[in-house]
Amino acid sequence: MDSNDKVTIYELGFHITTALPEEKLGAEVSVIKEVLEKAGAEMISEEFPKRITLAYTIFKKTQNGTIKLDEAYFGWVKFAVDSEKIEEIKKACDANANIARFLIVKTVRENTMPVKVFNSEKTNTEDDEKKEEITEDDEKKIDESIAELVIE
């Protein structure tokens, strides 16, 4: 990747249709990663797709009609790429018949998974005292922050 590029960190979350046999998932993930590599992306981390029950039914249009999905394989890839290449990546994901749905968001390079810390010294009363009430303004700021992260 050229140092002059406008490199941004993104995460691509995707649902692969269950019409794809499980033994072909590895090949499909390779196809997705090839799209990213072709755009000049540097892979940071990933999670191999796992079969999940969807929160709501997704209808995916295919060449043979529309399929109804109540389950899908969900996976994600975190990568760094020139921000001008995102449209190319989106078009490739849209064109992939095995991807039921995907979302690309800006993120940070660091791992942001929460780490549980156990402290036996704390009591529930201490936790209750530290809780802050979220105001309507706070909710607006949170919504605006999320909106800035979502790539349309």
PyMOL commands that place a pseudoatom at each C-alpha (Angstrom):
pseudoatom trace, name=CA, resn=MET, resi=1, chain=A, elem=C, hetatm=0, pos=[0.000, 0.000, 0.000]
pseudoatom trace, name=CA, resn=ASP, resi=2, chain=A, elem=C, hetatm=0, pos=[1.409, 3.399, -1.003]
pseudoatom trace, name=CA, resn=SER, resi=3, chain=A, elem=C, hetatm=0, pos=[2.049, 5.743, 1.927]
pseudoatom trace, name=CA, resn=ASN, resi=4, chain=A, elem=C, hetatm=0, pos=[0.303, 8.571, 0.015]
pseudoatom trace, name=CA, resn=ASP, resi=5, chain=A, elem=C, hetatm=0, pos=[-3.003, 6.698, 0.001]
pseudoatom trace, name=CA, resn=LYS, resi=6, chain=A, elem=C, hetatm=0, pos=[-5.876, 7.846, 2.196]
pseudoatom trace, name=CA, resn=VAL, resi=7, chain=A, elem=C, hetatm=0, pos=[-5.769, 4.663, 4.240]
pseudoatom trace, name=CA, resn=THR, resi=8, chain=A, elem=C, hetatm=0, pos=[-8.720, 4.023, 6.511]
pseudoatom trace, name=CA, resn=ILE, resi=9, chain=A, elem=C, hetatm=0, pos=[-9.548, 1.022, 8.682]
pseudoatom trace, name=CA, resn=TYR, resi=10, chain=A, elem=C, hetatm=0, pos=[-12.813, -0.741, 7.823]
pseudoatom trace, name=CA, resn=GLU, resi=11, chain=A, elem=C, hetatm=0, pos=[-14.709, -3.804, 8.872]
pseudoatom trace, name=CA, resn=LEU, resi=12, chain=A, elem=C, hetatm=0, pos=[-16.788, -5.781, 6.402]
pseudoatom trace, name=CA, resn=GLY, resi=13, chain=A, elem=C, hetatm=0, pos=[-19.501, -7.813, 8.125]
pseudoatom trace, name=CA, resn=PHE, resi=14, chain=A, elem=C, hetatm=0, pos=[-21.346, -10.248, 5.884]
pseudoatom trace, name=CA, resn=HIS, resi=15, chain=A, elem=C, hetatm=0, pos=[-24.083, -12.890, 5.811]
pseudoatom trace, name=CA, resn=ILE, resi=16, chain=A, elem=C, hetatm=0, pos=[-23.501, -15.760, 3.390]
pseudoatom trace, name=CA, resn=THR, resi=17, chain=A, elem=C, hetatm=0, pos=[-26.623, -17.639, 2.312]
pseudoatom trace, name=CA, resn=THR, resi=18, chain=A, elem=C, hetatm=0, pos=[-27.201, -21.109, 3.709]
pseudoatom trace, name=CA, resn=ALA, resi=19, chain=A, elem=C, hetatm=0, pos=[-27.847, -22.211, 0.120]
pseudoatom trace, name=CA, resn=LEU, resi=20, chain=A, elem=C, hetatm=0, pos=[-24.054, -22.496, -0.047]
pseudoatom trace, name=CA, resn=PRO, resi=21, chain=A, elem=C, hetatm=0, pos=[-22.955, -25.865, 1.397]
pseudoatom trace, name=CA, resn=GLU, resi=22, chain=A, elem=C, hetatm=0, pos=[-20.896, -25.528, 4.592]
pseudoatom trace, name=CA, resn=GLU, resi=23, chain=A, elem=C, hetatm=0, pos=[-17.906, -27.288, 3.021]
pseudoatom trace, name=CA, resn=LYS, resi=24, chain=A, elem=C, hetatm=0, pos=[-17.677, -24.455, 0.442]
pseudoatom trace, name=CA, resn=LEU, resi=25, chain=A, elem=C, hetatm=0, pos=[-17.539, -21.657, 3.041]
pseudoatom trace, name=CA, resn=GLY, resi=26, chain=A, elem=C, hetatm=0, pos=[-13.734, -21.538, 3.018]
pseudoatom trace, name=CA, resn=ALA, resi=27, chain=A, elem=C, hetatm=0, pos=[-13.698, -20.985, -0.735]
pseudoatom trace, name=CA, resn=GLU, resi=28, chain=A, elem=C, hetatm=0, pos=[-16.331, -18.239, -0.450]
pseudoatom trace, name=CA, resn=VAL, resi=29, chain=A, elem=C, hetatm=0, pos=[-14.340, -16.444, 2.266]
pseudoatom trace, name=CA, resn=SER, resi=30, chain=A, elem=C, hetatm=0, pos=[-11.321, -16.643, -0.063]
pseudoatom trace, name=CA, resn=VAL, resi=31, chain=A, elem=C, hetatm=0, pos=[-13.384, -14.971, -2.809]
pseudoatom trace, name=CA, resn=ILE, resi=32, chain=A, elem=C, hetatm=0, pos=[-14.302, -12.136, -0.420]
pseudoatom trace, name=CA, resn=LYS, resi=33, chain=A, elem=C, hetatm=0, pos=[-10.688, -11.703, 0.701]
pseudoatom trace, name=CA, resn=GLU, resi=34, chain=A, elem=C, hetatm=0, pos=[-9.505, -11.716, -2.950]
pseudoatom trace, name=CA, resn=VAL, resi=35, chain=A, elem=C, hetatm=0, pos=[-11.839, -8.760, -3.628]
pseudoatom trace, name=CA, resn=LEU, resi=36, chain=A, elem=C, hetatm=0, pos=[-10.206, -6.887, -0.746]
pseudoatom trace, name=CA, resn=GLU, resi=37, chain=A, elem=C, hetatm=0, pos=[-6.675, -7.815, -1.816]
pseudoatom trace, name=CA, resn=LYS, resi=38, chain=A, elem=C, hetatm=0, pos=[-7.417, -6.778, -5.412]
pseudoatom trace, name=CA, resn=ALA, resi=39, chain=A, elem=C, hetatm=0, pos=[-8.388, -3.339, -4.032]
pseudoatom trace, name=CA, resn=GLY, resi=40, chain=A, elem=C, hetatm=0, pos=[-5.020, -3.179, -2.244]
pseudoatom trace, name=CA, resn=ALA, resi=41, chain=A, elem=C, hetatm=0, pos=[-6.341, -3.892, 1.254]
pseudoatom trace, name=CA, resn=GLU, resi=42, chain=A, elem=C, hetatm=0, pos=[-4.115, -4.951, 4.120]
pseudoatom trace, name=CA, resn=MET, resi=43, chain=A, elem=C, hetatm=0, pos=[-5.870, -7.651, 6.200]
pseudoatom trace, name=CA, resn=ILE, resi=44, chain=A, elem=C, hetatm=0, pos=[-5.887, -6.959, 9.952]
pseudoatom trace, name=CA, resn=SER, resi=45, chain=A, elem=C, hetatm=0, pos=[-8.149, -9.608, 11.460]
pseudoatom trace, name=CA, resn=GLU, resi=46, chain=A, elem=C, hetatm=0, pos=[-11.148, -11.757, 10.665]
pseudoatom trace, name=CA, resn=GLU, resi=47, chain=A, elem=C, hetatm=0, pos=[-13.679, -14.191, 12.009]
pseudoatom trace, name=CA, resn=PHE, resi=48, chain=A, elem=C, hetatm=0, pos=[-14.622, -17.210, 9.933]
pseudoatom trace, name=CA, resn=PRO, resi=49, chain=A, elem=C, hetatm=0, pos=[-18.389, -17.375, 9.244]
pseudoatom trace, name=CA, resn=LYS, resi=50, chain=A, elem=C, hetatm=0, pos=[-20.573, -19.270, 11.690]
pseudoatom trace, name=CA, resn=ARG, resi=51, chain=A, elem=C, hetatm=0, pos=[-24.162, -20.342, 11.108]
pseudoatom trace, name=CA, resn=ILE, resi=52, chain=A, elem=C, hetatm=0, pos=[-26.558, -18.123, 13.059]
pseudoatom trace, name=CA, resn=THR, resi=53, chain=A, elem=C, hetatm=0, pos=[-30.296, -17.594, 13.350]
pseudoatom trace, name=CA, resn=LEU, resi=54, chain=A, elem=C, hetatm=0, pos=[-31.166, -14.171, 11.963]
pseudoatom trace, name=CA, resn=ALA, resi=55, chain=A, elem=C, hetatm=0, pos=[-33.097, -11.617, 14.013]
pseudoatom trace, name=CA, resn=TYR, resi=56, chain=A, elem=C, hetatm=0, pos=[-35.496, -11.227, 11.091]
pseudoatom trace, name=CA, resn=THR, resi=57, chain=A, elem=C, hetatm=0, pos=[-36.094, -12.894, 7.730]
pseudoatom trace, name=CA, resn=ILE, resi=58, chain=A, elem=C, hetatm=0, pos=[-33.984, -11.670, 4.814]
pseudoatom trace, name=CA, resn=PHE, resi=59, chain=A, elem=C, hetatm=0, pos=[-35.262, -11.989, 1.248]
pseudoatom trace, name=CA, resn=LYS, resi=60, chain=A, elem=C, hetatm=0, pos=[-32.448, -12.289, -1.307]
pseudoatom trace, name=CA, resn=LYS, resi=61, chain=A, elem=C, hetatm=0, pos=[-33.138, -11.883, -5.028]
pseudoatom trace, name=CA, resn=THR, resi=62, chain=A, elem=C, hetatm=0, pos=[-31.298, -14.408, -7.180]
pseudoatom trace, name=CA, resn=GLN, resi=63, chain=A, elem=C, hetatm=0, pos=[-31.292, -15.388, -10.840]
pseudoatom trace, name=CA, resn=ASN, resi=64, chain=A, elem=C, hetatm=0, pos=[-33.774, -18.141, -9.981]
pseudoatom trace, name=CA, resn=GLY, resi=65, chain=A, elem=C, hetatm=0, pos=[-36.157, -15.925, -7.990]
pseudoatom trace, name=CA, resn=THR, resi=66, chain=A, elem=C, hetatm=0, pos=[-36.222, -14.839, -4.377]
pseudoatom trace, name=CA, resn=ILE, resi=67, chain=A, elem=C, hetatm=0, pos=[-34.966, -16.938, -1.484]
pseudoatom trace, name=CA, resn=LYS, resi=68, chain=A, elem=C, hetatm=0, pos=[-36.083, -16.552, 2.124]
pseudoatom trace, name=CA, resn=LEU, resi=69, chain=A, elem=C, hetatm=0, pos=[-33.370, -16.724, 4.799]
pseudoatom trace, name=CA, resn=ASP, resi=70, chain=A, elem=C, hetatm=0, pos=[-33.974, -17.259, 8.506]
pseudoatom trace, name=CA, resn=GLU, resi=71, chain=A, elem=C, hetatm=0, pos=[-30.379, -18.419, 9.019]
pseudoatom trace, name=CA, resn=ALA, resi=72, chain=A, elem=C, hetatm=0, pos=[-27.082, -17.395, 7.454]
pseudoatom trace, name=CA, resn=TYR, resi=73, chain=A, elem=C, hetatm=0, pos=[-23.347, -17.747, 7.954]
pseudoatom trace, name=CA, resn=PHE, resi=74, chain=A, elem=C, hetatm=0, pos=[-22.044, -14.578, 9.603]
pseudoatom trace, name=CA, resn=GLY, resi=75, chain=A, elem=C, hetatm=0, pos=[-18.396, -13.541, 9.364]
pseudoatom trace, name=CA, resn=TRP, resi=76, chain=A, elem=C, hetatm=0, pos=[-16.292, -10.400, 9.229]
pseudoatom trace, name=CA, resn=VAL, resi=77, chain=A, elem=C, hetatm=0, pos=[-12.962, -9.073, 8.002]
pseudoatom trace, name=CA, resn=LYS, resi=78, chain=A, elem=C, hetatm=0, pos=[-11.121, -6.002, 9.318]
pseudoatom trace, name=CA, resn=PHE, resi=79, chain=A, elem=C, hetatm=0, pos=[-8.817, -4.340, 6.801]
pseudoatom trace, name=CA, resn=ALA, resi=80, chain=A, elem=C, hetatm=0, pos=[-6.969, -1.145, 5.897]
pseudoatom trace, name=CA, resn=VAL, resi=81, chain=A, elem=C, hetatm=0, pos=[-7.451, 0.300, 2.420]
pseudoatom trace, name=CA, resn=ASP, resi=82, chain=A, elem=C, hetatm=0, pos=[-7.405, 3.536, 0.453]
pseudoatom trace, name=CA, resn=SER, resi=83, chain=A, elem=C, hetatm=0, pos=[-10.832, 5.069, 1.092]
pseudoatom trace, name=CA, resn=GLU, resi=84, chain=A, elem=C, hetatm=0, pos=[-11.308, 5.583, -2.648]
pseudoatom trace, name=CA, resn=LYS, resi=85, chain=A, elem=C, hetatm=0, pos=[-11.443, 1.786, -3.114]
pseudoatom trace, name=CA, resn=ILE, resi=86, chain=A, elem=C, hetatm=0, pos=[-14.542, 1.262, -0.937]
pseudoatom trace, name=CA, resn=GLU, resi=87, chain=A, elem=C, hetatm=0, pos=[-16.991, 1.748, -3.810]
pseudoatom trace, name=CA, resn=GLU, resi=88, chain=A, elem=C, hetatm=0, pos=[-15.180, -0.978, -5.785]
pseudoatom trace, name=CA, resn=ILE, resi=89, chain=A, elem=C, hetatm=0, pos=[-15.435, -3.339, -2.783]
pseudoatom trace, name=CA, resn=LYS, resi=90, chain=A, elem=C, hetatm=0, pos=[-19.146, -2.556, -2.310]
pseudoatom trace, name=CA, resn=LYS, resi=91, chain=A, elem=C, hetatm=0, pos=[-19.894, -3.295, -5.986]
pseudoatom trace, name=CA, resn=ALA, resi=92, chain=A, elem=C, hetatm=0, pos=[-18.086, -6.641, -5.786]
pseudoatom trace, name=CA, resn=CYS, resi=93, chain=A, elem=C, hetatm=0, pos=[-20.031, -7.608, -2.641]
pseudoatom trace, name=CA, resn=ASP, resi=94, chain=A, elem=C, hetatm=0, pos=[-23.321, -6.550, -4.254]
pseudoatom trace, name=CA, resn=ALA, resi=95, chain=A, elem=C, hetatm=0, pos=[-22.521, -8.723, -7.280]
pseudoatom trace, name=CA, resn=ASN, resi=96, chain=A, elem=C, hetatm=0, pos=[-21.718, -11.809, -5.173]
pseudoatom trace, name=CA, resn=ALA, resi=97, chain=A, elem=C, hetatm=0, pos=[-24.796, -14.073, -5.252]
pseudoatom trace, name=CA, resn=ASN, resi=98, chain=A, elem=C, hetatm=0, pos=[-23.701, -15.896, -2.082]
pseudoatom trace, name=CA, resn=ILE, resi=99, chain=A, elem=C, hetatm=0, pos=[-23.676, -12.748, 0.062]
pseudoatom trace, name=CA, resn=ALA, resi=100, chain=A, elem=C, hetatm=0, pos=[-27.185, -12.194, 1.423]
pseudoatom trace, name=CA, resn=ARG, resi=101, chain=A, elem=C, hetatm=0, pos=[-26.311, -8.942, 3.149]
pseudoatom trace, name=CA, resn=PHE, resi=102, chain=A, elem=C, hetatm=0, pos=[-23.187, -6.980, 4.083]
pseudoatom trace, name=CA, resn=LEU, resi=103, chain=A, elem=C, hetatm=0, pos=[-22.169, -3.838, 5.919]
pseudoatom trace, name=CA, resn=ILE, resi=104, chain=A, elem=C, hetatm=0, pos=[-18.927, -1.866, 5.722]
pseudoatom trace, name=CA, resn=VAL, resi=105, chain=A, elem=C, hetatm=0, pos=[-18.096, 0.406, 8.664]
pseudoatom trace, name=CA, resn=LYS, resi=106, chain=A, elem=C, hetatm=0, pos=[-15.104, 2.554, 9.565]
pseudoatom trace, name=CA, resn=THR, resi=107, chain=A, elem=C, hetatm=0, pos=[-13.348, 1.304, 12.669]
pseudoatom trace, name=CA, resn=VAL, resi=108, chain=A, elem=C, hetatm=0, pos=[-9.994, 1.351, 14.460]
pseudoatom trace, name=CA, resn=ARG, resi=109, chain=A, elem=C, hetatm=0, pos=[-7.019, -0.961, 14.064]
pseudoatom trace, name=CA, resn=GLU, resi=110, chain=A, elem=C, hetatm=0, pos=[-6.998, -1.975, 17.721]
pseudoatom trace, name=CA, resn=ASN, resi=111, chain=A, elem=C, hetatm=0, pos=[-9.065, -4.878, 18.985]
pseudoatom trace, name=CA, resn=THR, resi=112, chain=A, elem=C, hetatm=0, pos=[-12.195, -3.364, 20.532]
pseudoatom trace, name=CA, resn=MET, resi=113, chain=A, elem=C, hetatm=0, pos=[-13.667, -6.529, 22.023]
pseudoatom trace, name=CA, resn=PRO, resi=114, chain=A, elem=C, hetatm=0, pos=[-14.586, -5.864, 25.663]
pseudoatom trace, name=CA, resn=VAL, resi=115, chain=A, elem=C, hetatm=0, pos=[-12.523, -7.690, 28.235]
pseudoatom trace, name=CA, resn=LYS, resi=116, chain=A, elem=C, hetatm=0, pos=[-14.341, -8.792, 31.371]
pseudoatom trace, name=CA, resn=VAL, resi=117, chain=A, elem=C, hetatm=0, pos=[-12.513, -7.798, 34.501]
pseudoatom trace, name=CA, resn=PHE, resi=118, chain=A, elem=C, hetatm=0, pos=[-13.523, -9.480, 37.726]
pseudoatom trace, name=CA, resn=ASN, resi=119, chain=A, elem=C, hetatm=0, pos=[-13.079, -7.461, 40.865]
pseudoatom trace, name=CA, resn=SER, resi=120, chain=A, elem=C, hetatm=0, pos=[-14.346, -9.171, 44.007]
pseudoatom trace, name=CA, resn=GLU, resi=121, chain=A, elem=C, hetatm=0, pos=[-13.949, -5.928, 45.993]
pseudoatom trace, name=CA, resn=LYS, resi=122, chain=A, elem=C, hetatm=0, pos=[-16.860, -4.202, 44.244]
pseudoatom trace, name=CA, resn=THR, resi=123, chain=A, elem=C, hetatm=0, pos=[-20.397, -4.453, 45.484]
pseudoatom trace, name=CA, resn=ASN, resi=124, chain=A, elem=C, hetatm=0, pos=[-23.627, -3.841, 43.641]
pseudoatom trace, name=CA, resn=THR, resi=125, chain=A, elem=C, hetatm=0, pos=[-24.179, -0.611, 45.554]
pseudoatom trace, name=CA, resn=GLU, resi=126, chain=A, elem=C, hetatm=0, pos=[-20.884, 0.791, 44.303]
pseudoatom trace, name=CA, resn=ASP, resi=127, chain=A, elem=C, hetatm=0, pos=[-21.866, -0.090, 40.726]
pseudoatom trace, name=CA, resn=ASP, resi=128, chain=A, elem=C, hetatm=0, pos=[-25.313, 1.472, 41.160]
pseudoatom trace, name=CA, resn=GLU, resi=129, chain=A, elem=C, hetatm=0, pos=[-23.795, 4.724, 42.466]
pseudoatom trace, name=CA, resn=LYS, resi=130, chain=A, elem=C, hetatm=0, pos=[-21.490, 4.982, 39.427]
pseudoatom trace, name=CA, resn=LYS, resi=131, chain=A, elem=C, hetatm=0, pos=[-24.268, 4.545, 36.852]
pseudoatom trace, name=CA, resn=GLU, resi=132, chain=A, elem=C, hetatm=0, pos=[-25.086, 7.723, 35.003]
pseudoatom trace, name=CA, resn=GLU, resi=133, chain=A, elem=C, hetatm=0, pos=[-28.431, 8.482, 33.524]
pseudoatom trace, name=CA, resn=ILE, resi=134, chain=A, elem=C, hetatm=0, pos=[-28.360, 8.826, 29.736]
pseudoatom trace, name=CA, resn=THR, resi=135, chain=A, elem=C, hetatm=0, pos=[-30.090, 11.959, 28.541]
pseudoatom trace, name=CA, resn=GLU, resi=136, chain=A, elem=C, hetatm=0, pos=[-31.836, 12.569, 25.252]
pseudoatom trace, name=CA, resn=ASP, resi=137, chain=A, elem=C, hetatm=0, pos=[-28.848, 14.694, 24.127]
pseudoatom trace, name=CA, resn=ASP, resi=138, chain=A, elem=C, hetatm=0, pos=[-26.513, 11.773, 24.904]
pseudoatom trace, name=CA, resn=GLU, resi=139, chain=A, elem=C, hetatm=0, pos=[-28.674, 9.474, 22.772]
pseudoatom trace, name=CA, resn=LYS, resi=140, chain=A, elem=C, hetatm=0, pos=[-28.567, 11.976, 19.885]
pseudoatom trace, name=CA, resn=LYS, resi=141, chain=A, elem=C, hetatm=0, pos=[-24.770, 12.182, 20.104]
pseudoatom trace, name=CA, resn=ILE, resi=142, chain=A, elem=C, hetatm=0, pos=[-24.505, 8.392, 20.110]
pseudoatom trace, name=CA, resn=ASP, resi=143, chain=A, elem=C, hetatm=0, pos=[-26.823, 8.108, 17.080]
pseudoatom trace, name=CA, resn=GLU, resi=144, chain=A, elem=C, hetatm=0, pos=[-24.808, 10.759, 15.219]
pseudoatom trace, name=CA, resn=SER, resi=145, chain=A, elem=C, hetatm=0, pos=[-21.550, 8.930, 16.009]
pseudoatom trace, name=CA, resn=ILE, resi=146, chain=A, elem=C, hetatm=0, pos=[-22.970, 5.675, 14.688]
pseudoatom trace, name=CA, resn=ALA, resi=147, chain=A, elem=C, hetatm=0, pos=[-24.279, 7.380, 11.549]
pseudoatom trace, name=CA, resn=GLU, resi=148, chain=A, elem=C, hetatm=0, pos=[-20.776, 8.738, 10.838]
pseudoatom trace, name=CA, resn=LEU, resi=149, chain=A, elem=C, hetatm=0, pos=[-19.327, 5.226, 11.011]
pseudoatom trace, name=CA, resn=VAL, resi=150, chain=A, elem=C, hetatm=0, pos=[-21.807, 3.574, 8.621]
pseudoatom trace, name=CA, resn=ILE, resi=151, chain=A, elem=C, hetatm=0, pos=[-20.838, 3.585, 4.946]
pseudoatom trace, name=CA, resn=GLU, resi=152, chain=A, elem=C, hetatm=0, pos=[-23.870, 4.155, 2.736]
for i in range(1, 152): cmd.bond("trace and resi %d" % i, "trace and resi %d" % (i + 1))
show_as sticks, trace
zoom trace
